[in-house]
Amino acid sequence: MLLHLRLPGTRWHLFEICDLPLPPFLQSALQETLTTQWTSRLPHLQIVPPATHAAKLVAELLTSLTLTSGPNWKVIDFCSGSGGPTPFIELTVNDQRRRAGHKEVPFLLSDLYPSLDAWILHASRSENLTFIPNSVNAANPPFAAISPTTQGDKELAKEAGFGHDDAKVMRLFCLAFHHFDDEVARKVLKSTMETSDAVVVLELQERGLWSLAAMLGEFFLVALMTIWWFPLSWETLPRWLFTYWIPIIPFIHAYDGFVSCLRTRTFGEFINLIDDVMGRSHDTEIQGVGVSR
């Protein structure tokens, strides 16, 4: 049995280096490394990549929603960055749905600062993956990112040139929600409750001692796995220089990973934010087990 040791007290909203303005090369290298950690398996430590587990959860929820609310859904990934694990999740989810005889679900990438070059490449690899080219604020999303179940004058919106495909919206946050402080998180959740029909929040870390201990080894993990993830070539030479000669990349991953653990909310804390927004308490369960708050 694995002993679960959680840090006492509440989350610490310290700054992450990746939240700061960085040179485009460095920002891209950090995002690529994080995406690779999502979509690659660590030998002897992981049976499947973390994104496979994430895709399984999303697929199960979509199957349940299809049975209870109809088949017409789309998934909008907020705070997508350069794409993250979402292209991998989309391919896995829709492959499972095809084999099960269910309707395929479109996925859309979105971000406050769209990475159009990266998204165009991702979208070219799947007919079910596209993106919202304009800036999308998760706390105040544009018409293209809200559900048709949202209250409002739909006819007026159509007259203004805003079309809609009538698909219900599932919001997806991949390793993103811990970036919001409580004030912003409440605004994002209020928007989510008002303009979408389901939400999935995925994090790779938690605010626990085991997770923090793992992040202490992140520096050495990134340095070791770069050899296999990004083999030396003229294209990857700058990455190697900033991994082995001046180890900025592994340092930032280790530091940001540690801070991400301290920022991450428990499930109960997440539900408490929803209660604050909605003004009432919600009964919640994790795999059939009641959540204590």
C-alpha positions, 0 to 999 in steps of 0.5 A, spaced: 500 500 500 502 506 498 502 511 503 499 518 501 502 524 504 499 531 503 502 537 505 499 541 511 495 547 509 493 551 503 496 551 496 502 556 495 501 560 488 508 562 487 511 564 480 513 559 475 519 561 470 514 559 464 509 564 466 514 569 465 516 572 458 522 568 455 526 567 448 521 564 443 527 558 442 527 557 450 519 557 450 518 552 445 524 547 447 520 547 454 513 546 451 516 541 447 519 537 453 513 537 457 509 535 451 514 529 450 513 527 458 505 527 456 506 523 450 512 518 452 513 512 456 518 512 461 522 505 461 521 501 467 517 506 470 510 507 466 506 502 463 503 507 458 504 514 457 500 519 462 496 522 456 494 515 455 491 515 462 488 522 460 485 520 454 482 514 457 478 518 462 476 523 457 473 517 453 469 514 458 466 521 460 464 522 453 461 515 452 457 517 459 455 523 456 453 520 449 448 516 453 445 521 457 445 527 453 446 525 446 452 524 441 453 531 439 459 534 443 466 537 442 472 538 446 475 545 447 482 545 450 483 552 453 490 554 455 493 549 449 500 553 449 503 549 443 498 543 443 500 539 449 497 532 449 491 534 446 493 532 439 495 525 442 488 525 446 484 527 440 487 521 436 486 516 442 479 518 444 476 518 437 480 511 435 476 508 441 470 511 439 470 509 432 471 502 434 465 502 439 461 505 434 460 512 437 460 518 433 467 522 433 468 528 437 471 534 434 477 537 438 479 545 438 485 548 441 485 555 444 489 560 448 490 567 450 496 567 445 495 562 440 500 558 437 498 558 430 504 555 426 504 549 431 496 548 431 496 548 423 501 542 423 497 539 429 491 540 425 494 537 418 494 530 422 487 529 424 480 531 421 478 532 428 482 537 430 482 544 429 483 551 433 480 557 434 485 562 431 483 568 435 485 570 443 481 566 447 480 568 455 478 562 459 474 567 464 471 570 458 470 566 452 468 568 445 462 566 441 466 560 438 468 557 445 461 557 448 455 552 448 449 553 444 445 551 451 448 558 454 443 563 455 442 569 450 440 571 443 442 566 438 438 569 433 442 576 434 448 572 434 447 569 427 445 575 424 452 578 427 455 573 423 456 568 428 454 561 426 454 555 431 454 547 430 449 546 436 454 541 439 455 541 446 461 543 449 466 540 454 472 544 456 479 541 457 484 544 461 491 540 461 496 542 466 493 549 466 488 550 471 494 550 477 496 557 473 490 560 476 490 564 482 483 563 486 480 570 484 482 568 476 480 561 478 473 563 480 472 567 474 474 561 469 469 556 473 463 561 473 464 562 465 465 554 465 459 553 469 455 558 465 457 557 457 459 549 457 456 543 459 462 539 462 469 540 464 475 536 465 481 538 469 488 534 468 494 535 472 500 531 472 502 533 479 499 534 486 501 537 492 504 531 496 510 529 498 511 524 493 510 528 488 515 534 490 520 528 491 519 526 484 520 533 482 527 534 485 529 528 480 526 532 474 533 536 473 536 529 472 530 526 468 530 531 463 538 531 462 538 523 461 532 523 457 534 528 452 538 523 449 533 519 447 527 524 446 531 529 442 537 526 439 543 530 437 542 534 430 543 541 427 536 542 429 537 540 436 544 542 438 541 549 441 537 544 446 543 540 447 547 546 449 542 549 454 541 542 457 548 540 458 553 546 457 548 551 460 543 547 464 537 552 463 532 547 460 532 542 466 533 547 471 526 550 469 523 544 468 525 542 475 523 549 479 517 549 475 515 542 476 516 543 484 512 550 484 506 546 480 506 541 486 505 547 491 500 550 486 495 544 485 489 544 488 486 538 491 479 535 488 476 538 494 479 545 494 476 545 486 469 543 488 469 548 494 471 554 488 465 551 484 461 552 491 463 559 492 461 561 485 455 557 485 453 559 492 451 552 494 454 546 496 455 540 491 455 532 493 461 529 489 464 523 488 471 520 486 470 513 483 464 512 488 468 514 494 465 521 497 470 526 497 472 530 504 473 537 504 
